[in-house]
Amino acid sequence: MSRRGHRKWRNESDSTVGVVMATSILAGVELGGTKCVCVLATPTGEILAQERVDTLAPDVTLPQIKAILHQWFETRRDISALGIASFGPVDVDKASPGWGKIGQTPKAGWTGVDIVQELSAGLGVPAVLDTDVNGAALAEMRWGAAVGLADFAYVTIGTGVGVGLIVDGAPICGFGHAELGHMRIPRVAGDTWPGSCPYHGDCVEGLAAGPSIISRSGMRASLIATDDPIWTLVGHAIAQMLHNIVLSATPRRIFLGGGVITAQPQLFPIIRRELQASLNGYVSSPELDRIEEYITPPGLGTLAGPLGPIALAAALAGQATRRPAAVA
Amino acid sequence: MSRRGHRKWRNESDSTVGVVMATSILAGVELGGTKCVCVLATPTGEILAQERVDTLAPDVTLPQIKAILHQWFETRRDISALGIASFGPVDVDKASPGWGKIGQTPKAGWTGVDIVQELSAGLGVPAVLDTDVNGAALAEMRWGAAVGLADFAYVTIGTGVGVGLIVDGAPICGFGHAELGHMRIPRVAGDTWPGSCPYHGDCVEGLAAGPSIISRSGMRASLIATDDPIWTLVGHAIAQMLHNIVLSATPRRIFLGGGVITAQPQLFPIIRRELQASLNGYVSSPELDRIEEYITPPGLGTLAGPLGPIALAAALAGQATRRPAAVA
């Protein structure tokens, strides 16, 4: 019944048992809404190389990423695994025939693209896939502010709204991955702007992501005054999502990052205040009582994203190297 | 980091290793908002005895339950464990000093009551605690319609709204248990009734639970016509909660039961339709495509609740009996 110790996000390839060495290095690709980052790093998270590629149409972006990867793999022979951390929706269920493919997305050309096949073909190493936010959450758990935590959330507010929800040490995963950024939430009374999500209008992403802020205000977020009332509306939407996350998984901490949050730190006090007002004392815990530590920036800062695919690859490599020992 | 294989809901008592026999029987108490049920059953879920006690003040209700338990334990010497499945909020974190106690609740007199201590004292067997809905979900997983599923939700709409969210074979649990019935959701346009939840007003429970329906309509639900527009409002609230559950845990199935649902089966098509409209094709899976199987009544029917504490006790007894074998 339970698949404890064999969580789906591991996606390990059995054929690699014994091939992966603990001292080898790891390659990763973070596919984001605006940019993609190729990373080469040690299993301890030390970045050896990092290259950025703009996220355009897949027939433009993917060849550029592949060129970088192939150059690295030709130069170095000790790369043992490839981690891919992608924007969603993406099929992360290895039992599914669609494993590795991007799902229904408004990003032009990307729907149905088999990113695992595209990026790993010809490299000769096993590949592992999860969402960008699950990768970042696992990086925080391995090297950042979530070390020692088994239950927490990693939330990013940027081009989209993403949540990596870690339950009992692994990303939550049923028939697919979490898409909590598209959660349905109540509006501030009197706010009737329809929201910008092409699927849901005023879901969290439709009210709080970067493009939504531009669409509502008619200007770039960096040009909006920090005391503009729009930040209360954005903070309220995020806090309503956090209310629902607190009541679903009771995470020990919630890490809040991404482009919008990093550039608008005035959102933190708004979100904390709105969350406490919304919960209204119904649940209590020592963690929640320390709200400034509870809603907090990620420990790895802007490295959480690029280290995400490395954390995935490290788990894959770690799993494979432990196996022969267990058999012996 | 991970506590796989040692999930918190097990709460087993180490002192009982070797005492519990696989052939012994199990006692359970389901503490509900309206009634409590004491159950005596075999480890295979066959109910041997069942007694009902009204949920009144704790100094009235708890002595009645204790009298039933003590009579059973005096009559039979082969009862090996006590399962307690309680309404929430209740402290289910065994590492917490408040473990076993009812949390902040509008139920008069119950806040802070140590139900584990109260009910298990003097019985001489280990006790295990979880929420009523987590118990029912585990009963469905052991004996009902969720056999073979590791990721699903058990939702009950009755005196309150409760959700047992099973992730990778165990109830989701961070600093506490899920309280998804108090999720924040958007309203039907133009519906401004403030809701009946004393903490949140128009959270799901404040819009869809039995007392909310009575409060809004001024009459018992059984007197309301099945085609009354109120059912669309109730179904919409439930569907918005399910939208958020689908996008958080991507459960393989959602079991929907409880007094309100059982008495108002016309809610099923409303909820299914509203959920599909709300998701708007953003996520897809073979499970979701078969919406009539996806949103479905529980397999154990009204027995899911009373068998909940038995499922908890069975897990506890099973764990204890397996241990000496592992050591040997």
Interface residues (C-beta under 8 A of the other chain):
Chain A: M1 S2 R3 R4 G5 R7 P89 G103 Q104 M141 G148 L149 A150 D151 F152 L165 V167 D168 G169 A170 I172 C173 G174 F175 G176 H177 A178 E179 L180 H182 M183 R184 I185 P186 R187 Y199 H200 D202 Q240 H243 N244 I245 L247 S248 A249 T250 P251 R252 S278 N280 G281 Y282 V283 S284 S285 P286 E287 L288
Chain B: M1 S2 R3 R4 G5 R7 P89 G103 Q104 M141 V147 G148 L149 A150 D151 F152 L165 V167 D168 G169 A170 I172 C173 G174 F175 G176 H177 A178 E179 L180 H182 M183 R184 I185 P186 R187 Y199 H200 D202 Q240 H243 N244 I245 L247 S248 A249 T250 P251 R252 S278 N280 G281 Y282 V283 S284 S285 P286 E287 L288
